[in-house]
């Protein structure tokens, strides 16, 4: 089912409505966007994290605006799709110890962040787990690429690079060049390491390849994490990131230079490199299970109502986390009050533009910041048949 979300995203979907697009466009106003973004990113919404008062306020606001615009419920008689999640509050050890000929201590926050997706309250112990540099951590048979070829990762910890080797290659046929494939997402790297039997996985942060500074990783890793209650696979016990400086120190202590190793990892035929370290750390967890919500509303089509165009954005952000310059609320104006506001504004414009040929769906998904969870849940349990969904 998830493959249906790979339907090409196109701005031309408005052409699926009556051809009077200019009339629809007149309903898009800067004033409306500013008002929505300003409201949703205000301190009142507490960073819009699922399982918090911020979620309650956000859902209430969205429902109020959806009803004012005149949209209809998108899930039977409801504006909501329940998304069962598990909240894991993990407390990693203050240090991660890398034992070897030249032992190395990584410090929580400064050098590394880590958490566990295992959904039972317990203490996770990683002890004596061999560290292996696995390039980009990608297995893509259709591209002739396997960073795990020839190595048994059972019980080991993978150290991998962020993004995919196509970025910066100036070759749109190599992976997809500067267009990141799913292979480049950190969620994929976690999934693949689990398929390989690894006990842990650490992603090397590099700002250009990641698209955001290490401070974002530090902030996102503070506090409890959300996961789908049923991941559909057994994850690694430990997932996390290391800073670029920490990665450089790891390789220097191992008698290697990180930069040429990173360059080698961008070339076909790269072979994983066992490093002279074993990883040792703990994570103590508390677990809470609850239900978050996707928000869904529709404008029914007049000619082919059983065909669907979906506009989607995520309503959530990071909530309250580590304090920065005296402020601990992560307001998320750009990510993604802007997308949430855009959907509301587009909905109002299309509602006022007249009849639409197909049914137009507005889907605000939850827990994107936690790993695309609301989207993954909808893809697994779609409200509207994928074979009838023309575009997202």
LINCORNOR-V883984 format. One record per residue. N is the residue number from 1. RES is the residue in one letter. PSI is psi in whole degrees, 0 to 359 (none if undefined). OMEGA is omega as a letter, one per 40 degrees, with the letter a starting at -180 (999 if undefined). NEAR is the number of other ideal C-beta (glycine too) atoms within 8 Angstrom. Layout:
# LINCORNOR-V883984
N:RES:PSI:OMEGA:NEAR
N:RES:PSI:OMEGA:NEAR
This chain:
# LINCORNOR-V883984
1:X:326:a:8
2:X:335:a:8
3:X:337:a:5
4:X:336:i:10
5:X:357:i:8
6:X:1:i:6
7:X:136:a:9
8:X:132:i:5
9:X:128:a:5
10:X:140:i:6
11:X:346:a:4
12:X:8:a:5
13:X:339:i:10
14:X:337:i:9
15:X:346:i:7
16:X:344:i:11
17:X:183:i:13
18:X:150:a:8
19:X:359:a:5
20:X:64:a:8
21:X:331:a:10
22:X:323:i:6
23:X:320:i:9
24:X:318:a:14
25:X:331:i:8
26:X:344:i:7
27:X:355:i:12
28:X:113:a:10
29:X:143:i:7
30:X:322:a:5
31:X:316:i:6
32:X:314:i:12
33:X:314:i:13
34:X:318:a:8
35:X:313:a:8
36:X:314:a:14
37:X:316:a:12
38:X:318:a:8
39:X:308:a:10
40:X:333:a:16
41:X:9:i:10
42:X:160:i:8
43:X:335:a:6
44:X:329:a:6
45:X:2:i:14
46:X:32:i:13
47:X:5:i:15
48:X:41:i:15
49:X:137:i:14
50:X:153:i:11
51:X:18:i:11
52:X:173:i:11
53:X:331:i:6
54:X:323:i:12
55:X:314:a:15
56:X:315:a:8
57:X:319:a:12
58:X:314:a:13
59:X:320:i:12
60:X:317:i:8
61:X:314:a:11
62:X:315:a:14
63:X:319:i:10
64:X:315:a:8
65:X:321:i:10
66:X:316:i:14
67:X:321:i:8
68:X:319:i:6
69:X:329:i:10
70:X:22:i:5
71:X:160:i:12
72:X:155:i:7
73:X:142:a:10
74:X:351:a:12
75:X:79:a:10
76:X:241:i:4
77:X:9:a:4
78:X:150:i:7
79:X:5:a:11
80:X:151:i:10
81:X:118:i:13
82:X:135:i:7
83:X:99:a:14
84:X:127:a:10
85:X:161:i:17
86:X:131:i:12
87:X:122:a:12
88:X:115:i:16
89:X:99:a:11
90:X:136:i:13
91:X:98:i:6
92:X:157:i:13
93:X:152:a:8
94:X:336:a:5
95:X:151:i:9
96:X:123:a:14
97:X:125:i:11
98:X:106:a:14
99:X:140:i:8
100:X:189:i:12
101:X:323:i:3
102:X:87:a:7
103:X:151:a:7
104:X:136:i:11
105:X:122:i:8
106:X:136:a:12
107:X:136:a:9
108:X:133:i:13
109:X:296:a:7
110:X:312:a:5
111:X:330:a:11
112:X:157:i:14
113:X:149:a:11
114:X:153:i:17
115:X:175:a:13
116:X:140:i:12
117:X:2:a:12
118:X:127:a:10
119:X:23:i:9
120:X:136:i:6
121:X:127:a:5
122:X:178:i:6
123:X:119:i:7
124:X:124:i:13
125:X:120:i:5
126:X:114:a:13
127:X:125:i:6
128:X:26:a:6
129:X:119:a:13
130:X:136:a:11
131:X:129:a:14
132:X:127:i:14
133:X:118:a:12
134:X:38:i:14
135:X:235:i:12
136:X:0:i:14
137:X:34:a:14
138:X:136:i:14
139:X:108:a:10
140:X:85:a:10
141:X:323:a:7
142:X:343:i:4
143:X:4:a:6
144:X:38:a:6
145:X:129:i:9
146:X:99:a:8
147:X:347:a:14
148:X:10:a:12
149:X:131:i:7
150:X:10:i:5
151:X:136:i:10
152:X:114:a:5
153:X:4:a:13
154:X:121:i:7
155:X:358:a:8
156:X:172:i:13
157:X:124:a:15
158:X:134:i:14
159:X:118:a:14
160:X:163:i:16
161:X:152:i:12
162:X:158:i:12
163:X:202:i:10
164:X:164:a:11
165:X:354:i:12
166:X:330:a:15
167:X:125:i:11
168:X:1:a:6
169:X:343:a:10
170:X:27:i:4
171:X:103:a:7
172:X:348:i:7
173:X:353:i:4
174:X:110:a:8
175:X:243:i:12
176:X:33:i:8
177:X:230:a:12
178:X:354:i:8
179:X:111:a:7
180:X:131:i:10
181:X:170:i:9
182:X:333:i:5
183:X:338:a:10
184:X:348:a:13
185:X:147:i:8
186:X:330:i:7
187:X:318:i:8
188:X:316:a:11
189:X:322:i:15
190:X:315:a:13
191:X:316:a:10
192:X:319:i:12
193:X:322:i:16
194:X:318:i:13
195:X:331:i:8
196:X:354:i:11
197:X:13:a:8
198:X:147:i:14
199:X:330:a:10
200:X:163:i:17
201:X:134:i:17
202:X:129:i:13
203:X:131:i:13
204:X:120:i:12
205:X:133:i:12
206:X:124:a:9
207:X:314:a:10
208:X:316:a:6
209:X:325:a:9
210:X:324:a:11
211:X:3:i:6
212:X:155:a:6
213:X:166:i:5
214:X:333:i:10
215:X:329:i:7
216:X:317:i:9
217:X:316:i:12
218:X:314:a:11
219:X:317:a:12
220:X:338:a:9
221:X:357:i:10
222:X:142:i:7
223:X:185:a:7
224:X:153:i:10
225:X:150:i:11
226:X:146:i:14
227:X:156:i:13
228:X:142:a:12
229:X:324:i:8
230:X:103:a:5
231:X:338:a:8
232:X:2:i:5
233:X:166:i:7
234:X:113:a:4
235:X:169:i:11
236:X:148:a:12
237:X:327:a:9
238:X:131:i:15
239:X:143:i:11
240:X:193:a:14
241:X:154:i:13
242:X:149:i:14
243:X:159:i:11
244:X:320:i:10
245:X:319:i:7
246:X:319:i:11
247:X:318:i:12
248:X:318:a:9
249:X:322:i:9
250:X:313:a:16
251:X:323:i:12
252:X:315:i:10
253:X:335:i:9
254:X:5:i:11
255:X:24:a:4
256:X:163:i:8
257:X:124:a:7
258:X:320:a:11
259:X:309:i:6
260:X:331:i:7
261:X:319:i:12
262:X:321:i:9
263:X:320:i:8
264:X:326:a:8
265:X:345:i:13
266:X:355:a:8
267:X:144:i:8
268:X:145:i:5
269:X:5:i:4
270:X:140:i:10
271:X:137:i:7
272:X:146:a:13
273:X:109:i:8
274:X:133:i:9
275:X:152:a:12
276:X:51:a:7
277:X:153:i:12
278:X:142:a:11
279:X:137:i:13
280:X:121:i:11
281:X:169:i:12
282:X:155:i:9
283:X:122:i:14
284:X:135:a:8
285:X:149:i:15
286:X:144:a:8
287:X:137:i:11
288:X:133:i:9
289:X:137:a:9
290:X:186:a:8
291:X:124:i:7
292:X:185:a:15
293:X:134:i:11
294:X:146:i:14
295:X:132:a:14
296:X:131:i:15
297:X:160:a:12
298:X:157:i:12
299:X:110:a:11
300:X:143:i:7
301:X:156:a:13
302:X:337:a:7
303:X:312:i:6
304:X:73:a:7
305:X:345:i:9
306:X:13:i:7
307:X:144:a:11
308:X:137:i:12
309:X:125:a:13
310:X:128:i:11
311:X:127:a:12
312:X:152:i:11
313:X:161:i:11
314:X:141:a:15
315:X:345:a:14
316:X:163:i:16
317:X:204:a:13
318:X:353:i:10
319:X:223:a:13
320:X:129:a:10
321:X:210:a:11
322:X:140:a:7
323:X:136:i:6
324:X:120:a:8
325:X:41:i:4
326:X:8:a:4
327:X:125:a:6
328:X:0:i:8
329:X:122:i:9
330:X:98:a:11
331:X:329:i:11
332:X:48:i:14
333:X:312:i:9
334:X:320:a:6
335:X:90:e:9
336:X:45:i:13
337:X:329:a:16
338:X:315:i:11
339:X:319:i:10
340:X:317:i:15
341:X:320:a:13
342:X:316:a:10
343:X:317:i:13
344:X:318:a:14
345:X:318:i:14
346:X:319:i:11
347:X:316:a:16
348:X:319:i:11
349:X:315:a:13
350:X:325:i:14
351:X:324:a:10
352:X:352:a:8
353:X:351:a:13
354:X:199:a:7
355:X:148:i:5
356:X:138:a:14
357:X:308:i:10
358:X:164:i:14
359:X:128:i:14
360:X:127:a:15
361:X:135:i:13
362:X:118:a:16
363:X:112:i:12
364:X:112:a:14
365:X:156:a:13
366:X:162:i:15
367:X:37:i:16
368:X:319:a:13
369:X:341:a:11
370:X:3:i:11
371:X:38:i:10
372:X:36:a:8
373:X:316:i:16
374:X:321:i:15
375:X:316:i:12
376:X:321:a:11
377:X:317:i:12
378:X:320:i:13
379:X:325:i:11
380:X:328:a:9
381:X:67:a:8
382:X:141:i:11
383:X:322:a:8
384:X:134:a:10
385:X:128:i:6
386:X:323:a:8
387:X:346:i:4
388:X:0:a:9
389:X:112:a:15
390:X:321:a:10
391:X:156:i:11
392:X:none:999:7
